[in-house]
Amino acid sequence: MRLLLLLLCCETFLCAQNPVVVAISHRGEHLHHPENTIPAFEEAIRVGADFIEVDVRTTADGKLVLSHDSSVNRCTNGTGEVRDMTFEQIEGLDAGVKSAPQFAGTRIPTFDEVLKLAHGRIGVYVDLKSATAQTIVDAIRKADMVERVVIYRGDIPQLKEIQQIDPRLKVMPESRNVANVKAAIESLHPKVIAFGASDFFEEIIRLTKASGAAVYVDRMGKTDAPEGWQSAIDAGADGIQTDLPARLVEYLRKRSDK
């Protein structure tokens, strides 16, 4: 009996020392693949990321597609604002040729395509750039991905609308500052809150943890390295968004084996 209790205590201690932290692949694996495309997401899945982060926008004729920028200028061979283009126009663009020759012909994917790709393989972190609550919820339900999606938006009212349509969905407000976190907790009772580099400090983290919400933090640029990842974990991060999914996954696996 004493041995069993000792083993249980040791297990609890080890879990406390090495909590599960999820790896979120920013725009897929986009440093070596065209961002927000199927090849980038396939690579994120291959290296073992827990989530892909995707940027969702709406075309002029109401189709949900992926684009971080409001225009297609930077990442494709075309020009124009996504909101002013039809899906047929978007579908005709090359979203890979500017990344590398081998990706020429890669298309901007629809949100439906990405949800289908992710189903049973990886979670989806939705950065809701421009879409109605109802269209986002409908797409996620149709793909049977309600349990594997988190929805980020700085706008608390739209997240509330999403919750009202389907309370099962995990909405993720931005922390920003103490007042915003308090308002988000009171209004949404979220299961997860998003943090950037500028708002990831003790008082907000403490409020988030006290509410029972998980902490997902961005670690890009100079902080996207082992020291930055570990400092985030030490401060309470439950998820890390990275531009280096393969390296982060390897780091987290080695850490969990200790």
Contacts in CASP RR format, 6 or more apart in sequence:
PFRMAT RR
TARGET T0000
AUTHOR 0000-0000-0000
METHOD contacts of the structure
MODEL  1
MRLLLLLLCCETFLCAQNPVVVAISHRGEHLHHPENTIPAFEEAIRVGAD
FIEVDVRTTADGKLVLSHDSSVNRCTNGTGEVRDMTFEQIEGLDAGVKSA
PQFAGTRIPTFDEVLKLAHGRIGVYVDLKSATAQTIVDAIRKADMVERVV
IYRGDIPQLKEIQQIDPRLKVMPESRNVANVKAAIESLHPKVIAFGASDF
FEEIIRLTKASGAAVYVDRMGKTDAPEGWQSAIDAGADGIQTDLPARLVE
YLRKRSDK
17 258 0 8 1.000
18 255 0 8 1.000
18 256 0 8 1.000
18 258 0 8 1.000
19 233 0 8 1.000
19 238 0 8 1.000
20 238 0 8 1.000
20 256 0 8 1.000
21 233 0 8 1.000
21 237 0 8 1.000
21 238 0 8 1.000
21 239 0 8 1.000
21 240 0 8 1.000
21 252 0 8 1.000
22 50 0 8 1.000
22 51 0 8 1.000
22 216 0 8 1.000
22 238 0 8 1.000
22 239 0 8 1.000
22 240 0 8 1.000
23 48 0 8 1.000
23 49 0 8 1.000
23 50 0 8 1.000
23 51 0 8 1.000
23 239 0 8 1.000
23 240 0 8 1.000
23 242 0 8 1.000
23 245 0 8 1.000
23 248 0 8 1.000
23 249 0 8 1.000
23 252 0 8 1.000
24 49 0 8 1.000
24 50 0 8 1.000
24 51 0 8 1.000
24 52 0 8 1.000
24 53 0 8 1.000
24 125 0 8 1.000
24 216 0 8 1.000
24 239 0 8 1.000
24 240 0 8 1.000
24 241 0 8 1.000
24 242 0 8 1.000
25 41 0 8 1.000
25 44 0 8 1.000
25 47 0 8 1.000
25 49 0 8 1.000
25 51 0 8 1.000
25 52 0 8 1.000
25 53 0 8 1.000
25 241 0 8 1.000
25 242 0 8 1.000
25 245 0 8 1.000
26 53 0 8 1.000
26 218 0 8 1.000
26 220 0 8 1.000
26 241 0 8 1.000
26 242 0 8 1.000
26 243 0 8 1.000
27 35 0 8 1.000
27 36 0 8 1.000
27 40 0 8 1.000
27 53 0 8 1.000
27 54 0 8 1.000
27 55 0 8 1.000
27 68 0 8 1.000
28 35 0 8 1.000
28 36 0 8 1.000
28 40 0 8 1.000
28 41 0 8 1.000
28 43 0 8 1.000
28 44 0 8 1.000
28 49 0 8 1.000
28 52 0 8 1.000
28 53 0 8 1.000
28 54 0 8 1.000
28 245 0 8 1.000
29 40 0 8 1.000
29 43 0 8 1.000
29 44 0 8 1.000
29 47 0 8 1.000
29 49 0 8 1.000
29 245 0 8 1.000
29 246 0 8 1.000
30 36 0 8 1.000
30 40 0 8 1.000
30 243 0 8 1.000
31 243 0 8 1.000
31 244 0 8 1.000
32 43 0 8 1.000
32 100 0 8 1.000
33 39 0 8 1.000
33 40 0 8 1.000
33 43 0 8 1.000
33 99 0 8 1.000
33 103 0 8 1.000
34 40 0 8 1.000
34 75 0 8 1.000
34 95 0 8 1.000
34 96 0 8 1.000
34 98 0 8 1.000
34 99 0 8 1.000
34 100 0 8 1.000
34 103 0 8 1.000
34 106 0 8 1.000
35 68 0 8 1.000
35 75 0 8 1.000
35 99 0 8 1.000
36 54 0 8 1.000
36 55 0 8 1.000
36 66 0 8 1.000
36 67 0 8 1.000
36 68 0 8 1.000
36 75 0 8 1.000
36 95 0 8 1.000
36 108 0 8 1.000
36 109 0 8 1.000
37 66 0 8 1.000
37 95 0 8 1.000
37 96 0 8 1.000
37 103 0 8 1.000
37 106 0 8 1.000
37 107 0 8 1.000
37 108 0 8 1.000
37 109 0 8 1.000
38 106 0 8 1.000
38 109 0 8 1.000
38 113 0 8 1.000
38 114 0 8 1.000
38 117 0 8 1.000
39 103 0 8 1.000
39 106 0 8 1.000
40 52 0 8 1.000
41 52 0 8 1.000
41 54 0 8 1.000
41 114 0 8 1.000
41 117 0 8 1.000
41 118 0 8 1.000
41 122 0 8 1.000
42 117 0 8 1.000
43 245 0 8 1.000
44 52 0 8 1.000
44 122 0 8 1.000
44 245 0 8 1.000
45 52 0 8 1.000
45 117 0 8 1.000
45 118 0 8 1.000
45 121 0 8 1.000
45 122 0 8 1.000
47 245 0 8 1.000
47 246 0 8 1.000
47 249 0 8 1.000
48 122 0 8 1.000
48 245 0 8 1.000
48 246 0 8 1.000
48 249 0 8 1.000
49 122 0 8 1.000
49 245 0 8 1.000
49 248 0 8 1.000
49 249 0 8 1.000
50 122 0 8 1.000
50 123 0 8 1.000
51 122 0 8 1.000
51 123 0 8 1.000
51 124 0 8 1.000
51 125 0 8 1.000
51 150 0 8 1.000
52 114 0 8 1.000
52 118 0 8 1.000
52 122 0 8 1.000
52 123 0 8 1.000
52 124 0 8 1.000
52 125 0 8 1.000
53 125 0 8 1.000
53 127 0 8 1.000
53 241 0 8 1.000
54 66 0 8 1.000
54 111 0 8 1.000
54 114 0 8 1.000
54 124 0 8 1.000
54 125 0 8 1.000
54 126 0 8 1.000
54 127 0 8 1.000
55 66 0 8 1.000
55 67 0 8 1.000
55 68 0 8 1.000
55 127 0 8 1.000
55 129 0 8 1.000
56 64 0 8 1.000
56 65 0 8 1.000
56 66 0 8 1.000
56 111 0 8 1.000
56 126 0 8 1.000
56 127 0 8 1.000
56 128 0 8 1.000
56 129 0 8 1.000
56 130 0 8 1.000
56 131 0 8 1.000
56 136 0 8 1.000
57 64 0 8 1.000
57 65 0 8 1.000
57 66 0 8 1.000
57 67 0 8 1.000
57 70 0 8 1.000
57 82 0 8 1.000
57 83 0 8 1.000
57 129 0 8 1.000
57 130 0 8 1.000
57 131 0 8 1.000
58 64 0 8 1.000
58 65 0 8 1.000
58 82 0 8 1.000
58 83 0 8 1.000
58 130 0 8 1.000
58 131 0 8 1.000
58 132 0 8 1.000
58 135 0 8 1.000
59 65 0 8 1.000
59 82 0 8 1.000
59 83 0 8 1.000
59 85 0 8 1.000
59 86 0 8 1.000
59 87 0 8 1.000
59 89 0 8 1.000
59 90 0 8 1.000
60 83 0 8 1.000
60 84 0 8 1.000
60 85 0 8 1.000
60 86 0 8 1.000
61 86 0 8 1.000
61 87 0 8 1.000
62 87 0 8 1.000
62 135 0 8 1.000
63 87 0 8 1.000
63 90 0 8 1.000
63 110 0 8 1.000
64 110 0 8 1.000
64 111 0 8 1.000
64 112 0 8 1.000
64 131 0 8 1.000
64 135 0 8 1.000
64 136 0 8 1.000
64 139 0 8 1.000
65 82 0 8 1.000
65 87 0 8 1.000
65 90 0 8 1.000
65 108 0 8 1.000
65 109 0 8 1.000
65 110 0 8 1.000
65 111 0 8 1.000
66 108 0 8 1.000
66 109 0 8 1.000
66 110 0 8 1.000
66 111 0 8 1.000
66 114 0 8 1.000
67 75 0 8 1.000
67 82 0 8 1.000
67 108 0 8 1.000
67 129 0 8 1.000
68 75 0 8 1.000
68 127 0 8 1.000
68 129 0 8 1.000
69 75 0 8 1.000
70 81 0 8 1.000
70 82 0 8 1.000
70 83 0 8 1.000
70 129 0 8 1.000
70 130 0 8 1.000
71 79 0 8 1.000
71 80 0 8 1.000
71 81 0 8 1.000
71 82 0 8 1.000
72 78 0 8 1.000
72 79 0 8 1.000
72 80 0 8 1.000
72 81 0 8 1.000
72 82 0 8 1.000
72 85 0 8 1.000
72 90 0 8 1.000
72 93 0 8 1.000
72 108 0 8 1.000
73 79 0 8 1.000
73 80 0 8 1.000
74 98 0 8 1.000
75 95 0 8 1.000
75 96 0 8 1.000
75 98 0 8 1.000
75 99 0 8 1.000
76 93 0 8 1.000
76 94 0 8 1.000
76 95 0 8 1.000
76 96 0 8 1.000
76 97 0 8 1.000
76 98 0 8 1.000
76 108 0 8 1.000
77 93 0 8 1.000
77 94 0 8 1.000
77 97 0 8 1.000
77 98 0 8 1.000
78 93 0 8 1.000
82 90 0 8 1.000
82 130 0 8 1.000
83 130 0 8 1.000
87 110 0 8 1.000
90 108 0 8 1.000
91 107 0 8 1.000
91 108 0 8 1.000
92 107 0 8 1.000
93 107 0 8 1.000
93 108 0 8 1.000
94 104 0 8 1.000
94 105 0 8 1.000
94 106 0 8 1.000
94 107 0 8 1.000
95 105 0 8 1.000
95 106 0 8 1.000
95 107 0 8 1.000
95 108 0 8 1.000
96 103 0 8 1.000
96 104 0 8 1.000
96 105 0 8 1.000
96 106 0 8 1.000
97 103 0 8 1.000
97 104 0 8 1.000
97 105 0 8 1.000
97 106 0 8 1.000
99 106 0 8 1.000
111 136 0 8 1.000
111 139 0 8 1.000
112 139 0 8 1.000
112 142 0 8 1.000
112 143 0 8 1.000
114 124 0 8 1.000
115 124 0 8 1.000
115 139 0 8 1.000
115 140 0 8 1.000
115 142 0 8 1.000
115 143 0 8 1.000
115 145 0 8 1.000
116 143 0 8 1.000
118 124 0 8 1.000
118 145 0 8 1.000
118 148 0 8 1.000
119 143 0 8 1.000
119 144 0 8 1.000
119 145 0 8 1.000
119 148 0 8 1.000
120 148 0 8 1.000
122 148 0 8 1.000
123 145 0 8 1.000
123 148 0 8 1.000
123 149 0 8 1.000
124 145 0 8 1.000
124 148 0 8 1.000
124 149 0 8 1.000
124 150 0 8 1.000
125 149 0 8 1.000
125 150 0 8 1.000
125 152 0 8 1.000
125 172 0 8 1.000
125 216 0 8 1.000
125 241 0 8 1.000
126 136 0 8 1.000
126 149 0 8 1.000
126 150 0 8 1.000
126 151 0 8 1.000
126 152 0 8 1.000
127 152 0 8 1.000
127 153 0 8 1.000
128 136 0 8 1.000
128 151 0 8 1.000
128 152 0 8 1.000
128 153 0 8 1.000
128 158 0 8 1.000
133 158 0 8 1.000
133 161 0 8 1.000
133 162 0 8 1.000
133 165 0 8 1.000
134 165 0 8 1.000
136 151 0 8 1.000
136 162 0 8 1.000
137 162 0 8 1.000
137 165 0 8 1.000
137 166 0 8 1.000
137 169 0 8 1.000
140 146 0 8 1.000
140 149 0 8 1.000
140 166 0 8 1.000
140 169 0 8 1.000
141 166 0 8 1.000
146 166 0 8 1.000
146 168 0 8 1.000
146 169 0 8 1.000
147 168 0 8 1.000
149 169 0 8 1.000
149 170 0 8 1.000
150 170 0 8 1.000
150 171 0 8 1.000
150 172 0 8 1.000
150 192 0 8 1.000
150 216 0 8 1.000
151 159 0 8 1.000
151 162 0 8 1.000
151 169 0 8 1.000
151 170 0 8 1.000
151 171 0 8 1.000
151 172 0 8 1.000
152 172 0 8 1.000
152 173 0 8 1.000
152 174 0 8 1.000
152 194 0 8 1.000
153 159 0 8 1.000
153 171 0 8 1.000
153 172 0 8 1.000
153 173 0 8 1.000
153 174 0 8 1.000
154 173 0 8 1.000
154 174 0 8 1.000
154 176 0 8 1.000
156 173 0 8 1.000
156 183 0 8 1.000
156 184 0 8 1.000
156 187 0 8 1.000
156 188 0 8 1.000
159 171 0 8 1.000
159 172 0 8 1.000
159 173 0 8 1.000
159 188 0 8 1.000
159 190 0 8 1.000
160 171 0 8 1.000
160 187 0 8 1.000
160 188 0 8 1.000
162 169 0 8 1.000
162 171 0 8 1.000
163 169 0 8 1.000
163 171 0 8 1.000
163 188 0 8 1.000
170 190 0 8 1.000
170 191 0 8 1.000
170 192 0 8 1.000
171 188 0 8 1.000
171 190 0 8 1.000
172 190 0 8 1.000
172 192 0 8 1.000
172 193 0 8 1.000
172 194 0 8 1.000
172 216 0 8 1.000
173 180 0 8 1.000
173 181 0 8 1.000
173 184 0 8 1.000
173 188 0 8 1.000
173 190 0 8 1.000
173 193 0 8 1.000
173 194 0 8 1.000
174 180 0 8 1.000
174 193 0 8 1.000
174 194 0 8 1.000
174 195 0 8 1.000
174 196 0 8 1.000
174 199 0 8 1.000
175 181 0 8 1.000
175 184 0 8 1.000
175 193 0 8 1.000
175 194 0 8 1.000
175 195 0 8 1.000
175 196 0 8 1.000
175 199 0 8 1.000
175 200 0 8 1.000
175 204 0 8 1.000
175 208 0 8 1.000
176 199 0 8 1.000
177 199 0 8 1.000
177 204 0 8 1.000
178 203 0 8 1.000
178 204 0 8 1.000
178 207 0 8 1.000
181 193 0 8 1.000
181 204 0 8 1.000
181 207 0 8 1.000
181 208 0 8 1.000
182 207 0 8 1.000
184 190 0 8 1.000
184 193 0 8 1.000
185 207 0 8 1.000
185 208 0 8 1.000
185 211 0 8 1.000
185 213 0 8 1.000
189 211 0 8 1.000
190 211 0 8 1.000
190 213 0 8 1.000
191 212 0 8 1.000
191 213 0 8 1.000
191 214 0 8 1.000
192 213 0 8 1.000
192 214 0 8 1.000
192 215 0 8 1.000
192 216 0 8 1.000
192 238 0 8 1.000
193 208 0 8 1.000
193 213 0 8 1.000
193 214 0 8 1.000
193 215 0 8 1.000
193 216 0 8 1.000
194 216 0 8 1.000
194 217 0 8 1.000
194 218 0 8 1.000
195 204 0 8 1.000
195 205 0 8 1.000
195 215 0 8 1.000
195 216 0 8 1.000
195 217 0 8 1.000
195 218 0 8 1.000
195 237 0 8 1.000
196 217 0 8 1.000
196 218 0 8 1.000
197 218 0 8 1.000
197 219 0 8 1.000
197 223 0 8 1.000
200 217 0 8 1.000
200 232 0 8 1.000
200 235 0 8 1.000
202 235 0 8 1.000
205 215 0 8 1.000
205 235 0 8 1.000
205 236 0 8 1.000
208 214 0 8 1.000
208 215 0 8 1.000
209 215 0 8 1.000
209 236 0 8 1.000
214 238 0 8 1.000
214 239 0 8 1.000
215 236 0 8 1.000
215 237 0 8 1.000
215 238 0 8 1.000
215 239 0 8 1.000
216 237 0 8 1.000
216 238 0 8 1.000
216 239 0 8 1.000
216 240 0 8 1.000
216 241 0 8 1.000
217 232 0 8 1.000
217 237 0 8 1.000
217 239 0 8 1.000
217 240 0 8 1.000
217 241 0 8 1.000
218 240 0 8 1.000
218 241 0 8 1.000
219 228 0 8 1.000
219 229 0 8 1.000
219 232 0 8 1.000
219 240 0 8 1.000
219 241 0 8 1.000
219 242 0 8 1.000
220 241 0 8 1.000
220 242 0 8 1.000
220 243 0 8 1.000
221 243 0 8 1.000
223 231 0 8 1.000
223 232 0 8 1.000
224 242 0 8 1.000
224 243 0 8 1.000
224 244 0 8 1.000
225 244 0 8 1.000
226 251 0 8 1.000
229 240 0 8 1.000
229 242 0 8 1.000
229 248 0 8 1.000
229 251 0 8 1.000
229 252 0 8 1.000
232 240 0 8 1.000
233 240 0 8 1.000
233 255 0 8 1.000
240 248 0 8 1.000
242 248 0 8 1.000
END
